[in-house]
Amino acid sequence: MPHLIESPQNPHFKRWRALLESRGMKKQQQFLLSGRKTVPEALVRYPERFQALLFCREEQLAGLSLPSELALYQLARPLFNELDVIGTNAPLLVGDLPELAQADLTQPPKGLELICSLGNPDNLGALLRSAAAFGVSRVILTKEAAHPFHPRALRGGANAQFTLELAEAAGGQDLNTAAGPMVALDARGEPWSDFQWPKDVRLVLGEEGQGLPADLQAQRLAIPMTDAVESLNATVAASLALSTYYERYRRR
């Protein structure tokens, strides 16, 4: 039988509400997953990652594969709506936040590694989806990056977070001390059509608006395009680069 929760003062509800922000996620060490497609898929492919399922109407459970050990909580409609910030009107999953490994950039890359500083969780989620699609070996998040398990990042990632190797750049590391080849996207760089991608390489993606550090010592590549726009969205630009690398090495 599901546990019924009707009061906003309920300690479970207060804990789940905190998961809507990165600060609360880190404190509680949990995250919320929503989505009409992502929740059913996660229950089938990654059931061990989740401890509870939240819903407000029993018909929302129709067709879901529910592990016997998964705790069920039925929330009053106003409480459920407060947690369902994306407005999916579908059940929500509560999972334990995985601990991110610390990446030592003084070690050379293996395959294509992506160093990311995107602070917008929507953009980060979309980028992680592309990273999974194009076989990125590891995503290394800088301190400026949004949390990859933020609700909005999870929405954009479409469960990519559960397939990728995610890591944090160890505190205080200067990117210029990183070992191995490193490339970055820059409108003033050389045309990337002339660039021979190494098999083991790191691609650096700067913060939105601020771009790349001026002193970054990396091979800078420019995406050929018309002058109809000044620049591309960082996620779009990175996805094009990932696709180019994937096309080069998947044939081998």
N, C-alpha and C positions, 0 to 999 in steps of 0.2 A: 504494500500500500504506500502511496506517495505521502510525504510529509506536507501538510498544509501550512502556508505562511501568508498571513493577512496583515501584519503590522510592519510599518517601516522601521520600528525599533527592534525588530527581530535581529539577533546578532549575526545569523547567517546572511540575511539580506544586507545588513550594513557592511559586512565583509565583501560581498559580491559587488555592491555599489562602488566600493573602493577600487575594484579591478577595472573600472572605466578609465583610469588614469595610470600613467607609468609609475608614479610614486606609490600608489596603492598596490599595484602589481608587485613591485619589489618588496614592499613590506609584508604582504600576505603570501608571496611566492606562489601565486596562482594567476590564471588568465581566463578570460571568457571567449568562447568561440561561437559565432553566430553564422547563419546562412542556410538557405533552403537546400543548397547542394552540398556545401562543405560539412555541415553537421552529420547528415547520413553517411557521407563518404568517410568521415573521421571515425564514426562508430564502427564501421566495417574494417577499415584498414589500420586504425591506431586505437583500439578500445582501451588498451592498457594505460593510455595517457590521461584518461579522464576519470573523475571521481563522482561527479554529479551531473544530472540533467535537470534543467529548469523549464517549466512550461506553465501555461495558465488554463488551457482547455485540453481535455483528454483526447479529443480528435487530432490534436497536434502530434500525438504519438503514433498515429497510424502509419504502418509501413517501416518503422524504425527497428533496427536490430539492436536490442537493448541487452547488454551483458547483465547477468544476474547480480553481480556485485555493484552495479551502478546505482547510486542513491538517486531517488526521484523526489523532486520538490515541486509542488503545485503552488504557484504564486497568485495572489489576487491580481486582477488585470492591471490596476494602476502601478503595482510594484513591478510586474513583468515588463510593462511598457517603459518603465524607468531604466531597466537594464538593457532592453532591446533598442539601443540607441540608433541602430541602422534601420530599424523598422521592418525586419524580415517577417515578423509575426510567426516565427518558427522557433522550436525549442533551442535553448542555449546550453552549451556544455561548459563545465568548470574543469580545468585541467591544472596540473602542477607545473609551475614554471621551470623549464630546464635550466641548468647552470651552464652558462656559456664559457667555453674554454678560453684561455688567454693565449693569443697568437704572438709568437716571437718572430718579429719581422726580420731579425738578423739571420734567420734560417731561410734558405732559398725557397721559392714557390714550387709547388707541385701541381702541374696542370695550370688551368686558368683560375687565378684567385682574384676576387673582387674586393677592393678596399672602399668602403662606402661611408659617406658622411651625411646622407640625406636625413634632414630633421623632420620632414613631413611624413607622418606614418602612412598616408595614402600612397605617396610616391614610393616609399620604401617597400610597401607590400607589392606594388606592381613590379618593382625591380626584382624582388625575390622570386616572383613568378617567372620572369624572364630568365633569371639565373638558373632556376630549376629546369626550364625548357631547353636551355642551351648548354647544359652540362658543366656549369661552374663547379670547380672542385671544393671551393671554400669561400664563404662571404665573411670578411673581417670588418666589423663595425667600429668606427671611431667613437670617441666620447660625445661628438656632436650629433650622432645618428639617433633617430627615434628607436624605441624599443621594438624589436621585430615581432613581439607577441601582443603589441597594443591592438585593441579591437579593430581599429581601422586598418592597421597593417595586415592583420589576419584576413580581413575582408578582401583586400587587394591581392594578397598572396595566394588565395584559393588553395590553402593547405600546403603550399610550397615549403613553409617553415618546418614541416615534419619530414621533409626529404633532404634538406640541405644541411651541410656542415656549417654551423654558425659559430663565430668566435668574436672576441673583443680584442682590439689592439691593446696590448699591455700598456698600462699607464706610463706617460712620460716618453714614450718612444717617438723619435723623430723619423718621419717617413724617409728622409734622406739617408738614414742609416740602414734602410731595408736592403737585404741581399737579393741578387738576381735582377733580371730585366724588369722595368716598370714603365708603363705607358699611361697617358692621360689624354682626355679629349679636350681640345683647345681649338677654337676657330682660327687662331693664328699659327697653328701647327702645320706640319707637312701633310700633304694629301695621304690619307690612309690607304688609298688604292696602291701606293708605291711601297707600303710597309709589309715586310715579311714577318708575320706573327711568330714569335718563338713558341714552342710547345709549353714551356714552363714560364709563366709571366704573371705579373700583377697589373690589374687595371684599376686606376684610382679615379673615383668619382667624388667631386667636391660638393660642398654645401650649396643649396639653392641660393641664388642671388650673389653669394660671395665668391663662388667658383673655387678654383684651385689656389693653394698657397703660391705666392709669387716666386718663392725660392725653391719650389719643388723641382728636384732634379729627376726628371722623367722624360721619356720620349713623348713629345706632344703631337697628337694626330688631329687633323681637321676632317670633318665629314663633308664631302662635296654636296652642295645644294644650291638652289637659286637664291637670288637676293630678295625674294618675296617676303622672307622673315629674317629677323636678325639672328635668331638662334633656335635650337630645339630644346624641348623639355629634357631635363637631365635623364629621366628614365627612358625616354624614347631614344636619345642618343646612345646611352649605354646598351640598350637592347640591340641596336644596330651593330654595335661593336661585338657584342657577345655572339650574335648570329654569324658575323663574318668569321670569327675565330672558330666557331662550331663547324661551319661549312668547310673550313680549311682542313680540320683534323678529323672529322668524322669519316672522311673517305679513306683514311689510313687505318 
